[in-house]
């Protein structure tokens, strides 16, 4: 896994650090997919320590560069860095507690890979540039449409097309899906709930492409990456809808189908959309709480 050249920001030190981060994650992923994991456990520990140290050092250097050039969105960007450092620290604690079990390392790789791809391609490449005027502020349906199409394309190189502008038990019949609920809050105090339902076939196909492997739906790499995908879509949607504001995710949980329909707010959503590609559907609804 490497950084796409057209998304590098043109600062040699930072671009070299991006490459090193993706190289370490790629090496970890390769070890996880090998048969003899125990033999490579020491290497995994070293790579995890490298990632933890390098993420912290890279973010510090990137923040120093943003301050140097007077980047106007420095505070927002630093909030994202702080959240990712906390995320890596929490997963490091999980790995230590489990003596670096394959499952705990898959949780790290499955979460960190899509997070870094998104951050590098959708946030870092705007350093030194001003965001273009928002065309989606206060237009929830357009904000969500732009979000899903952008994130799916950036992470998986796949095109998703809007199919229906309503999600209900009738438009989303029984099937093998993963259902999630994400609650988040913005600094102004407003809270949002995002609920998603993704076809298992579409999720596995996308994750196979992301990790260059043949994975099963229950694999921790698939579960962790899908959880992170939904978190990124939530943050990106709020950013588009609330004109540049970044949200803090408070809850991100997997639901049964019954829980999914029971926990939906009873009032009309800001938007409710179903997207399709050749591998299945991705349905999402958003509410203000």
C-alpha positions as CSV (number, residue, x, y, z in Angstrom):
1,X,0.0,0.0,0.0
2,X,1.5,3.3,-1.1
3,X,0.4,6.9,-1.1
4,X,-1.0,8.1,-4.4
5,X,1.5,10.5,-5.9
6,X,-1.1,13.1,-6.8
7,X,-2.2,13.3,-3.1
8,X,1.3,14.1,-1.8
9,X,1.5,17.6,-0.4
10,X,4.9,18.5,-1.9
11,X,6.7,18.8,1.5
12,X,9.5,16.2,1.3
13,X,9.8,15.5,5.0
14,X,6.0,15.0,5.4
15,X,5.6,13.0,2.2
16,X,8.5,10.7,3.2
17,X,6.7,10.1,6.6
18,X,3.5,9.3,4.8
19,X,5.3,6.7,2.7
20,X,6.9,5.2,5.8
21,X,3.5,4.9,7.6
22,X,1.8,3.1,4.7
23,X,4.8,0.8,4.3
24,X,4.7,-0.3,7.9
25,X,0.9,-0.9,7.7
26,X,1.4,-2.9,4.5
27,X,4.1,-5.0,6.2
28,X,1.9,-5.7,9.2
29,X,-1.0,-6.7,7.0
30,X,1.3,-9.1,5.1
31,X,2.4,-10.8,8.3
32,X,-1.2,-11.1,9.5
33,X,-2.1,-12.9,6.3
34,X,0.8,-15.4,6.6
35,X,0.2,-18.8,8.1
36,X,3.1,-18.7,10.7
37,X,2.0,-15.6,12.7
38,X,3.7,-16.7,15.9
39,X,7.1,-16.8,14.2
40,X,6.6,-13.2,13.2
41,X,5.2,-11.9,16.5
42,X,8.3,-10.1,17.4
43,X,8.3,-8.2,14.1
44,X,4.7,-7.3,14.6
45,X,5.5,-5.8,18.0
46,X,8.3,-3.8,16.5
47,X,6.1,-2.5,13.7
48,X,3.4,-1.5,16.1
49,X,5.9,0.4,18.2
50,X,7.2,2.1,15.0
51,X,3.6,3.1,14.0
52,X,2.8,4.5,17.4
53,X,6.0,6.5,17.5
54,X,5.9,7.6,13.9
55,X,2.2,8.7,14.0
56,X,3.1,11.0,16.9
57,X,6.3,12.3,15.3
58,X,4.6,12.8,11.9
59,X,1.7,14.7,13.3
60,X,4.0,16.9,15.4
61,X,6.1,17.7,12.3
62,X,3.0,18.3,10.2
63,X,1.5,20.7,12.8
64,X,4.8,22.6,13.0
65,X,4.7,23.0,9.2
66,X,1.0,24.3,9.4
67,X,1.9,26.8,12.0
68,X,4.9,27.9,10.0
69,X,2.8,28.7,6.9
70,X,0.0,30.1,8.9
71,X,-2.6,27.5,7.7
72,X,-6.0,28.8,8.6
73,X,-7.5,25.4,9.4
74,X,-4.7,24.4,11.8
75,X,-7.0,24.0,14.9
76,X,-9.4,21.8,13.0
77,X,-6.6,19.7,11.6
78,X,-4.9,19.3,15.0
79,X,-8.2,18.0,16.5
80,X,-8.2,15.2,13.9
81,X,-4.5,14.4,14.8
82,X,-5.3,14.3,18.5
83,X,-8.3,11.9,17.9
84,X,-6.1,9.6,15.9
85,X,-3.3,9.5,18.4
86,X,-5.9,8.6,21.1
87,X,-7.3,5.9,18.9
88,X,-3.8,4.3,18.3
89,X,-3.0,4.5,22.0
90,X,-6.3,2.7,22.9
91,X,-5.6,0.0,20.3
92,X,-2.0,-0.4,21.6
93,X,-3.4,-1.0,25.1
94,X,-5.7,-3.6,23.6
95,X,-2.8,-5.3,21.9
96,X,-0.7,-5.4,25.1
97,X,-3.6,-6.8,27.1
98,X,-4.0,-9.6,24.6
99,X,-0.2,-10.2,24.2
100,X,-0.4,-8.9,20.6
101,X,-3.0,-11.4,19.5
102,X,-3.7,-11.6,15.7
103,X,-7.2,-10.3,16.3
104,X,-6.0,-7.1,18.2
105,X,-3.4,-6.4,15.5
106,X,-6.1,-6.8,12.8
107,X,-8.2,-4.3,14.7
108,X,-5.3,-1.8,14.5
109,X,-4.6,-2.4,10.8
110,X,-8.3,-2.6,9.8
111,X,-8.9,0.8,11.5
112,X,-5.7,2.6,10.8
113,X,-5.4,1.9,7.1
114,X,-8.7,3.5,5.9
115,X,-8.2,6.3,8.5
116,X,-4.8,7.2,7.1
117,X,-5.9,6.9,3.5
118,X,-8.8,9.2,4.2
119,X,-6.7,11.7,6.2
120,X,-4.0,11.8,3.7
121,X,-6.2,12.1,0.6
122,X,-9.0,14.3,2.0
123,X,-7.4,16.4,4.7
124,X,-3.6,16.6,4.3
125,X,-3.7,17.5,0.6
126,X,-5.5,20.8,1.5
127,X,-2.7,22.0,3.7
128,X,-1.6,25.4,2.5
129,X,-4.8,25.8,0.4
130,X,-8.2,27.2,1.3
131,X,-11.2,24.9,1.2
132,X,-13.4,25.8,-1.8
133,X,-16.8,27.3,-1.0
134,X,-19.2,24.6,0.2
135,X,-22.1,23.7,-2.1
136,X,-23.6,21.3,0.4
137,X,-24.0,23.4,3.6
138,X,-27.5,22.8,5.1
139,X,-28.4,20.5,2.3
140,X,-28.3,17.1,4.0
141,X,-29.1,14.9,1.0
142,X,-26.5,16.6,-1.2
143,X,-24.0,16.5,1.6
144,X,-24.5,12.8,2.1
145,X,-24.5,12.0,-1.6
146,X,-21.2,13.9,-2.0
147,X,-19.8,12.2,1.1
148,X,-20.5,8.6,0.2
149,X,-19.4,8.9,-3.4
150,X,-16.2,10.6,-2.3
151,X,-15.2,8.3,0.5
152,X,-16.0,5.1,-1.4
153,X,-14.1,6.3,-4.4
154,X,-11.0,7.4,-2.4
155,X,-10.8,4.2,-0.2
156,X,-11.8,1.6,-2.8
157,X,-11.6,3.2,-6.2
158,X,-15.2,2.2,-6.8
159,X,-18.1,4.3,-8.1
160,X,-21.3,4.3,-6.1
161,X,-24.5,5.7,-7.6
162,X,-27.6,7.0,-5.8
163,X,-30.4,4.6,-6.2
164,X,-33.3,5.7,-3.9
165,X,-33.9,8.7,-1.7
166,X,-35.6,6.8,1.1
167,X,-34.8,3.9,3.4
168,X,-37.5,1.7,4.8
169,X,-38.1,-2.0,5.5
170,X,-39.8,-2.1,2.1
171,X,-36.9,-0.5,0.2
172,X,-34.4,-2.5,2.2
173,X,-35.7,-6.1,2.4
174,X,-34.2,-8.9,4.4
175,X,-30.6,-9.9,3.4
176,X,-27.1,-10.4,4.7
177,X,-26.1,-7.0,5.9
178,X,-24.1,-5.2,8.6
179,X,-26.2,-2.6,10.5
180,X,-24.5,0.3,12.4
181,X,-25.4,3.3,14.5
182,X,-23.1,6.3,14.9
183,X,-23.8,9.2,17.2
184,X,-21.6,12.4,17.1
185,X,-21.4,15.9,18.4
186,X,-20.0,19.1,16.9
187,X,-18.4,21.9,19.0
188,X,-21.6,24.0,18.8
189,X,-23.4,21.3,20.8
190,X,-25.5,19.9,18.0
191,X,-25.7,16.1,17.9
192,X,-26.3,13.8,14.9
193,X,-27.2,10.2,14.4
194,X,-26.1,8.3,11.3
195,X,-27.4,4.8,10.7
196,X,-26.1,2.5,7.9
197,X,-26.9,-0.8,6.4
198,X,-24.3,-2.3,3.9
199,X,-24.7,-5.6,2.0
200,X,-22.2,-8.2,3.2
201,X,-21.2,-9.0,-0.4
202,X,-20.4,-5.3,-1.1
203,X,-18.4,-4.9,2.2
204,X,-16.3,-8.1,1.6
205,X,-15.6,-7.1,-2.0
206,X,-14.5,-3.6,-1.0
207,X,-12.3,-4.9,1.9
208,X,-10.7,-7.5,-0.3
209,X,-9.6,-4.8,-2.6
210,X,-8.4,-2.5,0.2
211,X,-6.3,-5.3,1.8
212,X,-5.4,-7.2,-1.4
213,X,-6.6,-10.4,0.2
214,X,-9.5,-12.9,0.1
215,X,-11.3,-12.3,3.4
216,X,-14.4,-13.6,5.1
217,X,-17.2,-11.4,6.4
218,X,-16.4,-12.3,10.1
219,X,-12.6,-11.4,9.7
220,X,-11.6,-8.7,12.1
221,X,-9.9,-6.8,9.2
222,X,-13.4,-6.5,7.5
223,X,-15.2,-5.6,10.7
224,X,-12.7,-3.0,11.8
225,X,-12.4,-1.4,8.4
226,X,-16.2,-1.2,8.0
227,X,-16.5,0.4,11.4
228,X,-13.9,3.0,10.4
229,X,-15.6,3.5,7.0
230,X,-18.8,4.4,8.8
231,X,-17.0,6.8,11.2
232,X,-15.3,8.5,8.3
233,X,-18.6,8.9,6.4
234,X,-20.2,10.4,9.5
235,X,-17.3,12.9,10.0
236,X,-17.2,13.8,6.3
237,X,-21.0,14.2,6.1
238,X,-21.1,16.6,9.1
239,X,-18.2,18.5,7.6
240,X,-20.1,18.9,4.3
241,X,-23.4,19.7,5.9
242,X,-22.2,22.0,8.7
243,X,-19.9,24.0,6.4
244,X,-16.5,22.7,7.6
245,X,-17.2,21.7,11.2
246,X,-15.5,18.5,12.4
247,X,-17.6,16.1,14.5
248,X,-16.5,14.0,17.5
249,X,-17.9,10.5,17.3
250,X,-19.4,9.4,20.7
251,X,-20.9,6.0,19.7
252,X,-20.2,3.6,16.9
253,X,-21.9,0.2,17.3
254,X,-23.0,-2.8,15.3
255,X,-26.7,-3.6,15.5
256,X,-29.0,-6.5,14.6
257,X,-31.6,-5.9,11.9
258,X,-34.3,-5.6,14.6
259,X,-32.3,-3.1,16.7
260,X,-31.6,-1.1,13.5
261,X,-35.3,-0.4,12.9
262,X,-36.2,-0.1,16.6
263,X,-33.5,2.6,17.3
264,X,-34.3,4.8,14.4
265,X,-35.7,8.1,15.6
266,X,-39.5,8.4,15.0
267,X,-39.3,11.8,13.2
268,X,-38.2,12.4,9.7
269,X,-34.5,12.2,8.9
270,X,-32.4,15.0,7.4
271,X,-31.8,12.5,4.6
272,X,-32.2,8.8,3.8
273,X,-30.4,7.4,0.8
274,X,-29.6,4.1,-0.8
275,X,-26.5,3.7,-3.0
276,X,-25.7,0.9,-5.4
277,X,-22.7,-0.5,-7.2
278,X,-22.2,-3.8,-9.0
279,X,-21.5,-5.6,-5.7
280,X,-24.5,-4.5,-3.5
281,X,-26.1,-1.6,-1.7
282,X,-25.1,0.9,1.0
283,X,-28.0,2.6,2.8
284,X,-27.6,5.5,5.1
285,X,-29.9,7.9,7.1
286,X,-29.0,10.9,9.2
287,X,-30.9,12.8,11.9
288,X,-30.3,15.7,14.2
289,X,-30.8,14.5,17.8
